[in-house]
Amino acid sequence: MLSFLIYVLGMLLLFAGIFGLTMAYIRRIEENNFLKYILGVCTGIGFLAGTAIYVAKRLQPKKLLRALTALNRQVIVAAWMIASVALIIFIVFLLLRAFSSAGKTENGSLLSSKPGAAGCRVGNVLLYVALICFSLSLIPLMAHILPQLYLKTGEFVAFNEESVSTGTLFRFGGYALGWLLAFLTCLSIYQAFRRLNTDSMLFVGGLFYVLLILDLAMRGISSGARLGILPRRNSFVFEVMIFEDKSMPYFAVGYLLIALIAAIIVYLLHRSLKGEFQTSAMRRKAAWWQRNCRRWAKSLAVFMLLSCLMLTVVNDYITRPVELAPAEAYQEENGRIIIPLSAVEDGHLHRFAYMYEKHNIRFIVVRKPGSNAYGVGLDACEICGIAGYFERGNTVVCKRCDVVMNKATIGFKGGCNPVPFPYEVKDGRIIINKSDLEKEANRFPVGA
């Protein structure tokens, strides 16, 4: 469940940041709905493009595999390039506003309305162009993200598992919660940032844009190198590719810090009523607005904190490598391995190992629930190889794919079940011929 939640959130958080922040800026430019239409159209086109790529993958999975893999990398490079242009234009707008008296406003608007000022017109145009470019970058970004999110739904039902099961429901629940948390984070970014005063919105929003585009740049540079657009042997590109694989927690913390700054500013700006009011109704309306602003500030802090915790602490916990239990001792007799039933009758997983010509052949034994039968098989399967199995509570789980084994089927072929081999239960002992294990030696590479 948590792995699905983290996967979806990791894919969507970048989109949520760019969309929410861009929408907040557009909302502050109240004179014209043109930018709102642009953002809506770009989002719609991105949705259609991502859906079309997914459908193509489903219809022609083998024929179009190479082309669609290349396209997946090309669109993220395109998103990075468009967003980078938008960021440069936005920074020029900020500099013009900071150093030109014509770019400054008196009414708190993002747009300057001083008549006849050339700097005013240039600044307004730059802001419009920057927001249009940020909106356009969402098209390739969604074309990159959505197909992967759609394909993830194919993992709801694990191999050899019933369509309706507890595991399936948990995976679906995690997937849905990931979408919900990303949506609430995006909504909180939009609502909180548009409630900042103008200077704070430009400064904190600018920092947020820089971090978002830096995150996008990591992905774009890595994809560009894999496409051959950028040289892989370049030391800088190589270091970026290495960092990109482990960058998600760092950017999540960065997003959280900027969001907390924005939330604190919004909260302080709307902490109490200021000025005089002609009627009690106007005072109540102003008080309601102040409460509303403080709630969105808290909402931004809470949802961004949840997102950060999921992508850092929880992700580290669930991806931490599981150490397999050490092999237990057994008896040997005339070319046979002897395991007393009394040593394995507790229902827990028991691991053993037989060394043959430097091949460490591992096998497991577990008593099946509600019976006196035993499941015996290699500590390996046909699908996940020699990853092995471990105990989680009272269940046996594959270390690689995290599929929970049905203890009753251990010892049978198929799926992620341990590979079976001949054995005999006799006189209170499990008897295994070493020759049967030696036939499986090649499954376990030397030194593994």
MIBA-252675 format. One record per residue (C-alpha): x, y, z; residue in one letter. Coordinates in pm, whole numbers, plus 32768, in hexadecimal, padded with zeros to 4 digits. Each point is the difference from the previous one (the first is absolute). Layout:
% MIBA-252675
XYZa...
% end
This chain:
% MIBA-252675
800080008000m810980FB8069l80DC7FB27ED5s7EE080547F14f7FB3814280BEl816C806E7FF2i80227FA77E8Fy7ECF80CE7F9Dv8061812480E0l816580007F7Fg7F8080137E9Cm7EF8810C803El80A480ED80F9l80CA80B87EF5l7EC880317F2Bf7F39806D8133a810581088052g801680967EA2i7E887FF77FC3f7F9F80868157g80FF81198001l7FB680697E99t7E8C8003804Bm804080D88132a80B781057F2Ey7EF27FF97EF5i7EF3802B8109r80A9813E8078r7FED80937EA0i7E8B803B8011e7FCF80E37ED2e800B7EEC7EFCn7F927E947FE9n80E87FBE7ED8f810E7F5C80D5l7F007F2380AFk7F8F7F7D7EAEy81687FC27F98i80477F3A813El7EC07F377FDBg803F7FB27E91v81697F978044c7F917F1D811Bt7EF77F637F22g80F67FC67EE3i80F87F6880F3g7EF57F158084f7FA17F917EA0l816D7FD27F9Ba80517F308134g7EC87F2B7FCFt804F7FCA7E8Ea81627F8A8052i7F767F0D8101y7EFF7F757F0Av81147FD17EFCa80D07F4180FFk7EDB7F1E8050r7FA57FBD7E95l81617FC67F7Dq80DA7FB18130p81187F567F3Dk7FF680B37EB2k8006815E8094l80D17FB88137l814180A37F86r7F53812A7F5Da7F268049812El81247FDD80F1t80BE81047F35a7EC980DC7FF4l7FDA7FE98179n815E80908025r7FD381037EEEq7ECA809A809Cv80A680308154i812580AC7F50v7F0480DE7F4Ca7F5280528149a8150805E8099w805F80E27EDCm7EB080B67FF5i7FF5802E817Aa8169807D8001s7FA8810B7EFFv7ED4805F80D8a80DC801D8135l80FF80DD7F4Ei7EEC80E97F87i7F688005815Df8150805D809Ci802B811A7F02v7EA5807C8062f80647FFB8171l814180C07FB9l7F4881027F2Fl7F01802B8114r810C801E810Ca80DC81007F50f7F0080C67F39s7F0F80F180A3s7F167FC47EDAa7FE87E92805Dg7F8A80418163k7E91800F8056t7F4080B88106e7EC57F2D801Bn809F7EAF8046g7FC37F807E9Fs81017F2B7F4Dl7FCC80D97ECCl806B816A7FECs7F0180F87F7Fs80CA81417FE8k7F9C80A87EBAp810C803E7EFDg81137F4080B4a80C47F227F10a808E7F33811Fg7E9E7FC78079c7F907F6E7EB4r81377F297FDCv7FDB7F788161g7E947FA67FC8n80537F517EB9v811B7F3E80A3l7F1D7F838116l7EF87F957F05y81007F497F28v809D7F55812Fa7EAF7F7F807Bl7FA47F8A7EA2i81497F417FE9c7FCD7F648157f7EA67F937F88s80907F717EBDl81017F3580C4s7EE17F3E809Dl7FAD7F5B7EB0i81427F327FE0p80127FD5817Al7EA97F5B8007m80597F337ECBa81267F7B80CBh7F4B7FC4814Ai7EA77F7C7FA5l80657EC77F39p80D57F8B8124q7EE5803E80F6l7F097F477F22y80EE7ED87FD9l80257FEB8179k7E947F948017t80677EB87F5Fg80B57FA88142e7ECC800A80DCf7FD77E887FDBv81417F438046a80607ECE7F38f7F427EC88068n7F1980D180DDe7E86801A7FF5e7F71813A7F5Fs7F45805F813Cv80E07FD7812Es807E80C38129t814B80447F51g7F4F80867ECAt7F2580E880D0l812C808380C2f80C280497EC0r7ED480B37F69f7FD380C18144g816980727FFFg7FE580677E92y7EC280C88041a809180A58137l8130806B7F36g7F1F80B47F07w7F35809B811Bl8132807F80BCl809580907EC1a7EB680B07FB1f7FDF8092815El816B80737FF8t7FC980A87EAEc7EC180A8807Bl80B0807A813Cs8122808F7F35i7F0A80BD7F26y7F298082811Cq811E805F80EAa80E880A67F04f7EEE80DA7F6Er7FC280878160r816480828023l804181727FD6n809E80617EB5t816D8016806Bd7FF07EBB80C6s7F517F4E7EE4m8107806B7F05l81257FA680E4f7F837EBA809Av7F517F977EC0g813F80477F3Fg80C57F1F80EDl7EFA7EF17FD6f801480197E84y817D7FE7800Dv7FF07EC280D0l7EEE7F687F28l80C0803F7EBEi81407F7F80A1l7F467EBD8050d7F847FF27E9Al816180467F82a80897ECF80B7m7F077F257F4Ar803280B37EB5g817C7FE78006i7FF17E8C805Bs7F097FB97EE7s80CA80D47F0Dg81387F36804Ea7F487EB77FCCr7F8180817EB1l815F80627F96g7FA881727FF1i80F38046811Dl81527F518025p7FF47EF18109r817880098030r7FF5816B806An804F80008175s7EF180FF8052f7EF27F437F41v806F7EBA80A0f7FEC8095815Fe7EA6808E7FB5v7F887EA87F8Em80807F658144i7F60810E80D7f7EB47FF17F45e7FC87E98806Ed80088067816Fk7F8D816C7FE7s7E907FD8805Bm802C8021817Cp80DC81367FDCy7F0880B57F22f7EE17F9780E3a80B080A68128v804281367F2Cg7E9280167F9Cy7F9D7FDE816Cl80E5811A8073l7F7F80F27EF9i7E997F9B8046a8035803E8174l808C815B7FB6i7ECD804E7F2Ca7F137F738106a80A080CA8119i7FEE81427F35i7E917FC57FA7v7FAE7FB3816By80AF81398082l7F6880E07EF5l7EA17F918062h802E7FD28174r7F1B811D8067s7F1281027F73l808A81557FA5k7F5181487FBBg7E9F80778041e7EBF7F747F6Ef7EC580C37FADq7F147EE2805At80097EC580D1s7FB97F357EC5a813E80837F5Em80C07FAC813Cr7F757E9D8004r805A7FD47E92k816380778040a801E7F1B812Fa7F867EDA7F30w8107804C7EF6w8112800D8107q7F967EAE808Er7FEE7F707EA3n816280747FB3c80897F6E8144r7F587EB37FB6r809F7FEC7EA8w81518055809Ba7FD67EDC80F2k7F867F247EE3s813780487F31l80E37FB28126a7F497EBC8057v7FE07F6D7EA3f8161805E7F99m80827F6C8146l7F407EBE7FBBl808C7FF47E9Fs8160803B807Fc7FE37EF2810Bl7F7E7F077F01m811B80457F0Bl81117FFE8108t7FC67F448146v7EF67F097F8Cv80AA7FC27EB1n814A7FBB80B0d7F537F1080EEy7F4B7F2F7EFBi81277FF37F0Dt80FE7FA28109r809D7EB57F97p7F7D7ED480C0v810D7F238094e7FB67E907FCDl80117F298136a813F7F2F8018p7FFA7E937F98a7FB27F048112e80C07EC3804Ca7F967EA77F8Cy807B7E97800Fq80A97F427EE6e7FE77E8C7FC6e806D7F2D7ED3n7FE381197F00g7EBC807D8093r7F9A813480C7i7F347FB18137i7F23810780A8i7F3A7F988136p7E94806C7FEFl801F807D8164s80EC81107F81a7F09808B7EFFv7EA67FB7808Ce7FC6815F808Fd7F6980827EB9g811780FE7FC6h80EA80167ED7l81407F368027h812380367F10r81137F037FB7f812B7FFF7F16a80CD7EF07F56y815480597F6Em80527F487EBDy812C805E7F27e7FF88164808Dk7E8B80207FB3h7F3F80618139n7EB87F487FC1i7EF7808E80EAr7EB47F5B804Ef7EE2804080F1i7F107F3180CFv7EB980788096v7EE47F4380A6r7EB8803F7F4Ek7EEC809B80D4p7EF77F19808Eg80AC7EBD7F97s81297F1E8039n807F80377E9Ca813D80C27FB2y805980E87EE4g81627FC97F82v80A580BB7EE2g812E80C37F8Fl8037815C808Ed7FC680797E9Ca7EEB80107EFDc7FDD7FFA7E85e7FA081717FF1i80DA80B680FEc812C7F187FFEg80C97FD4813Ei7F7C813780B2a7F7D7F1F8114g7EE0800A80F6y7FD480968158f7EF980058111e7F1F812C8039r7F287FB8812Bg7F6C7EAB7FBBn802C80117E86t81117F9C7F0Cv805C81197F0Dv80DA800E7EC9c811E80F2803Fk800480897E9Dr7E93802A7F9Cc7F658012815Ed7EF87EFE7FA6v7F717F46812Cv80127E867FD5m7EE07F19804Bn80A57F0B80EFk7F147EF07F8Aa809180127E9Et81707FFF8061i808E7EC67F63g7F3180237EC1f8077808F7EB4k7F91814F7F77g80058175803Dg80E980868107c7FF67EBC80C5n814C7F68806Ep80837F0E7EF8v7FA37EA1807Cp80E97ED38008f7FD67E958076p80037FB58174y7F6E7F0080EDe7F5D80168157v80437EC180C5k802A7F9E816Cd7FD88163807Dg810780877F10r801680BB7EB6i80F47F467F1Fi809F80AD7ED3i80F47F5A7F11n812D80DF7FC2k7FFD7F977E92s7EAB80A67FD4d808A81498085l813A7FE17F2Be7F2580027EC8k7F9281618061e815F8085803Fa800680DA7EC7n7EE080CF8088r80EC8082810Df813480A87F69p81517FC880A3v802C80FB8118g7E8D805A8011a
% end
